[in-house]
């Protein structure tokens, strides 16, 4: 591996806040007739990294609302914080 490749990999590891470029939402049945579980796969910087959220049903509803009202989102990998930019207040 070249020095340039090593430097690039080190830079990638140092990036702690990434833009959410895609979200894959799913729901999984836990038990027949019972509650299920929501999963949001956050694709960060077009696939440079990813993170899985497992929100409650209420939190999933709130997150979807924030995603609709925001023109972009960022995820802090170190602190596990999802941040929304330019929220519409209408």
LINNORQUI-V626669 format. One record per residue. N is the residue number from 0. PSI is psi in radians with two decimals (none if undefined). Layout:
N:PSI
N:PSI
//
This chain:
0:2.35
1:2.87
2:-0.65
3:-0.77
4:-0.73
5:-0.74
6:-0.70
7:-0.75
8:-0.70
9:-0.72
10:-0.76
11:-0.71
12:-0.48
13:-0.34
14:2.08
15:-0.37
16:2.17
17:2.67
18:2.39
19:2.02
20:-0.37
21:2.65
22:2.21
23:1.97
24:2.48
25:2.81
26:2.35
27:2.29
28:2.23
29:-0.67
30:2.43
31:2.10
32:-0.03
33:-3.05
34:2.68
35:-3.01
36:2.33
37:2.54
38:2.29
39:2.06
40:2.01
41:2.07
42:2.14
43:2.31
44:0.94
45:0.66
46:0.03
47:-0.48
48:3.01
49:2.83
50:2.51
51:2.21
52:2.49
53:1.29
54:2.77
55:2.94
56:-0.74
57:-0.83
58:-0.63
59:-0.73
60:-0.75
61:-0.79
62:-0.75
63:-0.68
64:-0.75
65:-0.68
66:-0.66
67:-0.61
68:-0.16
69:2.57
70:-0.17
71:2.81
72:2.68
73:2.64
74:2.21
75:1.87
76:-0.56
77:-0.83
78:-0.14
79:0.87
80:2.24
81:2.14
82:2.44
83:2.39
84:2.59
85:1.00
86:2.36
87:2.31
88:0.20
89:none
//
